[in-house]
Amino acid sequence: MKGVVLAGGNGTRLLPMTKVTNKHLLPVYDQPMIMYPLKTLMAGGIDDIMIVSGKGHAGHFLELLGSGHDLGVRLSYAVQEKAGGIAEALALTEDFADDASLAVILGDNIFEDTFDFSTFTTGARIYLKSVKDAARFGVATLLDDKVTEIIEKPAQPKTDLAVTGLYLYDHTVFDKVRTLTPSDRGELEITDVNNLYIKEQSLAAGMVAGFWSDAGTIESLYTASTLVRDKHASHRG
């Protein structure tokens, strides 16, 4: 299995900080944001990783991370020319994947859990977390522990199960992306990809036990920093 960190987008919800840098290079407590998803993949045993970023700050990631040698991983890079959605960014990694399965993580997602990717074989797997503000996310509905539906940012969520920004996909994901049409936002949506796996009855779901936060807004960036700080403090104490 190979890993992908999606670190593109314009970061408009974090202006004015993102006028001068990519949001995934902003600090979350004591490290640049990008380090957390990288370490999530590494903790799961993945050492061949591609980072997809926007063209404006691609060189900043290279300056920070280089080849990945200092981290003990192999890093590759791809550039998303415009903010065309998560699924569009994922499509840029097809040559890198080379028919391998992929663990895909959004660059602003901070997880406390360590994940075991070794049991993944075919289809897709998403990770869910019960949250208070589910309307901000894709929301999953389960029946007998099976995902029956995912609705993106519903006004009235049917459940409180948010789809976090960590996904496992087999090599058929790229064929599925090619069938997508842009949403009303003009983007290729990862929720549409996941719903195609649901139609095939090949989408599994795991639950996130520890804390999870995205860091895409001022409030969630603060929350993520606080969670990481408190974890460090508990280890010291």
N, C-alpha and C positions, 0 to 999 in steps of 0.2 A: 504493500500500500504506500502511496505517495501522499504528500500533504500540500494543501493550497491555502494561503492566507489572502483573503480579498480585502485590499486596503486602498480602494479607489474612492470615488465620490468627491463631492465638493465641500462637505462639512459645513453646510450653510447654517445649521443649527448651533454651531460653535463659533460663529463670527463674534467679534473681530479676530479671535486668535487664529483662525484658519485662513486669514488673508495672507499670512506669511509662511505657513507650513501646512503640511498634510495633518489632518486630525489624529492619525494613527501614530504620529511622532510627539504628540502632546504627552506630558507626564501623567501617569496614574500612580500616585504616591511617589515611589522612588525609582521608577523605571519608565522609559518610553512605552506608550500603550502597546505598540507592536510586539513587545517582548512577551506579553502575556499569552496571546494566541500561539505564538511560536513555541512557548514552553508547554502549552497544552498538547500540541502535536508531538513534541519531543518526549513528553512524559508517557504518551501512548505508544512509543517505540518507533516513531517516524523520523527518518533522518534525511529524506530527500524532499525538499519543500520549494514551491514556487510562490513568490509574492507578486500579486497583481496590484499595481498602483496607477494613479493618474499620471499624465505626462508632466505636469507642472513640478512635481517634487520627487520624481523617480530617483534622481541622483542622490537625494538625501537618504533614502533607504540604503543605497549602495554604500554611502559614506559611513553610515552607522553600522551596517551588518556585514558588508563585504561579501566574501564567498561563503560565509557561515563557518569557516574553519575554527574560529575562536569559540564557537558554540558547539562544535562537534557535529555539524550537519552540512549538507550541500544545499546551497541556496541558488535558485534561478529567479529571473525577473521577467515580467511581462508588463506592458503598458496598455491601459485602457484609454483610448483617445478621448472619449467623452463619457459622461455619466449615463450609461444606457441600461443600468440595472445589474443586479447580482448575477442573474443567469447569463447575461452577455459577457460579464467579466469571467465567469467560469468557462465559457466557450473558448476563451483565449488560451486555456491550459491543455487543450486536447493533444497537441504534439508532445507536450511534457508528460502527460499521463501515459501515453504509449500503451493503451489498453489495460493499464493497472487500475485497481480501485483507488478512490480518492477520499481522503478526509479533508473536508472543506470547512474552514472557520472564518467568520467575519472578523476583520482586524480590530473591531472595537468591542469584542466580547471578552469578558473577564470571568473565568470559571475557577471555583475553588476545587472542584472534583478532579480526580484523575480518571481517565477513561481507558477501557480495554478495547482496542480496535481489532485485536487478533481474532475475535470470534466472527467478524463480518465476512460474508462470502459474496452473496449476490443481492440484487435489488437495491434498496436504500434504507437508511436509518436516520431518524431525526431524534432530537433530545428536547424534552418538554420540561417546563418549570411552572408551578402554580404561582401566579402573580396577582397583585391587586389591580394593576393597570393593563389588563389583557388587550384592551382596544388599541394599544400602541403597536401590537405585534400581529403576526399570523397566529391564529387561534385554532387549536386542534379539537376535534370531537372524537371520543373513543367509544367503542362498543365492544365489550368483552376483551378489553386490552388491545383492540385493533383500531387503527386510525381510519375513520370513515370519511373525514372531511377536514380541510384546512381553509379557513377564510382569512384573507389578508385585511388587517386593521378593521374589523367589523364595528359598526356603531354600537351594536348591542351583542356582545360576545355570548355564545351559547355555553361556554365553559371558561374557566380561569387558566387554562393550559396554554401558555405561550410557547411558540416554537422558537427555541433559542437559535443562535447563529452558528451551530455546529451540525454538519451533515455528512453522512457517509454515502457514497454512490459507487455503483459498479460502472463498467465502461459504457453501458448503454445510455448514460446520462447525456452524452453529447448528441446522440440521435434525437433524444427528446427535446433538447434545447432548439434544435433546428426546426422543430414543428411549431414553435411558439410564435405568437404575434404580440406586438407591444400592447401593454395595458393602457388605460386612460392616462397614466403618467408618462407614456411614451417609453416605457422600459420593459425589458424582458424579466418577468418576475420569477423568483425561485419558488414561490408558492405554486405557480402553475406547473413547474417541474415536479414538485412533490405530489401534486394531485394526479399527475400522469402515472406515477408509481402506485398511488392508491387505486387507480383504475385497473392496474395489473395485479392488484392484491400483493404487492411486493414491497410495501413500505412498513418497516418496523419502527417502534418508538421505545426510547429509554427515558427514564426520569432523572433529572438533575437533583441530587440530594443536598449538596452544599450551596453556598451563595453563588449567584450569577447576576451579572449586570452588563448591559451594554454601556457604552460610554459616549453615546452620540449626541447627547444634549448636555447643557451646563449642569443640570441637576443630576443626571445619571453619571456624568464624569466625576462629580463630587462624591456621589454615593459609592462608586467603584473605588475611588481613592480611600474613602473611609473604611470600606470593607477590608481592603488590603492592609491598611495601617493597623486595624484592630486585630487582624490575623497575625501580623508580625509581633504585635504587642503581647498577644496570648502565648506565642512561642517563647518570647523572652521571659515572660512572667512565670 
